[in-house]
Amino acid sequence: MKKRSSYSREKYGRNSYWQSSACRWNRRRSSNERHGAETSHSPQSSDSNTRAFSSASSSNESSSVPELPGFYFDPEKNRYFRLLPGHNNCNPLTREIIQYKERESRRLKLLEEEDMQKKKTTRIGLNPLPLLNKRQLGLLYSTNYCRLVHELHVNCMQRKKVEIQSPDSSVVGTDHFKLIVADTARERVFTVNDVEHGGCKYGIINLSGLGTKALTVEMYDNFYFTNRKVNSVCWASLTHPDSHVLLCLMGIAETPGCASLLPASLFSNTRPGDQPGMLCSFKISTAWSCAWCLNPQANNCFSTGLSRRVLVTNAVTGHRQTFGTNSDVLAQQFATQAPLLFSGCRSGEIFAIDLRHRSRKGHGWKAARLFHDSAVTSVRVLQDEQHLMAADMSGKIKLWDLRANKCVKQYEGHNNEYAYLPLHVHEEEGLLIAVGQDCYTRIWSLCDTHLLRTIPSPYPSSKEDIPSVVFSSHLGGPCGVPGLLLAVRQDLYCFSYN
């Protein structure tokens, strides 16, 4: 009994100490406010200085508010409040709820600014007229001029909802988008949608209608369902450019995983003149990533990243090459000038596989090795094939020099903790685009890593509603419109150049 009473006294003594600390701090702030109100009756000559000093001191105090265990400081009400334990389901105030409300208020504020077209220039002095004058005077090279023009347009993009039409009107707008992947010409977008019973539905959207004022696109389904999770998707050029779609499917229970090549012709009316193609399926267990090779030295080959190995398969002959690794391979991309395959692992290692190397013993086939501090989620080889962009699960985006094997640039602001999030590199426009786990779409300058714009999601942020995006200077084909296509939940939005 004595032990229990002493423990309760010690426990409530600690709580009373923090409560008294919070009360003293609140009283001190209220006295400071009263003192500021009294000094506000000073002569007009010092009135402006007093207001400036009080505003600066209040902002400094709010940023330097001490954290008290078990208490939460509300900057609007300017005082501390008791924070209840988070395991109580009826608790109206927890740290998670407070953080969610803060994120939601910030998102709504950004959406309001976008709707009111409150745009700020991304750089000091970057305005259309001075930029055009510098170009006419020969003070800017054409590449720099085009890059800066794209920065201006990206900053002024406006969100507009796209109407999706389908021959079967009963399925439009009912299934949530999981991801969208555009083909090389940016004429079509392959979509993966989650359905209510837990499976997936595939479709292709024709983007030719984005050039019209109505902003309507046509979506074609073939009702090909699967109950397995889709890990990775890419377009494949088996019979002609972008003739197939390569899917990596997870295995469940007794059903092994597989890699499937779906002909785009299965989706009716996607491209006139398409002949029926062959449907191929390869039994591959636990495929995390996939990539299609466009190099003629490895024609008709694709790669799948598995658990502790990489499997390169010829889609026509079925011949396979296996390369052992020390970790799961989560991201892959082939180079086009040389038969090299770049892979990123869960361990943070990035390596290149030279497909011309016959011996696969040891690590002699690794042409390059780079290291991140966290699991690599995306790798993108730049056009010169001397640089590589990579992102990891700690939110780091780095540009690597493959000749010196060192990081030369780092892009700040990306948000990721555990999600598989892709990168979108557009060298012609000089832009880097990535969607974070906080559901914000961020656009950087590829040249100097400057964050140009942050686009909030139209819906509250959640791990199930992370948007999927496609960007191009010609959405819908060579004569298409430039802009960003964003898919979230069952809606499709277009941020077109103004």
PyMOL commands that set and color helices and strands:
alter all, ss='L'
color gray80, all
select helices_A, chain A and resi 2-39+44-63+95-115+128-136+142-155+169-171+207-211+264-266+296-298
alter helices_A, ss='H'
color red, helices_A
select strands_A, chain A and resi 71-74+79-82+158-165+176-182+188-194+200-206+216-226+230-236+244-249+258-263+280-283+289-292+301-306+309-314+320-324+329-334+340-345+349-354+366-371+376-381+387-392+397-401+406-411+423-426+431-435+441-445+451-455+468-475+481-488+491-496
alter strands_A, ss='S'
color yellow, strands_A
deselect
rebuild
show_as cartoon
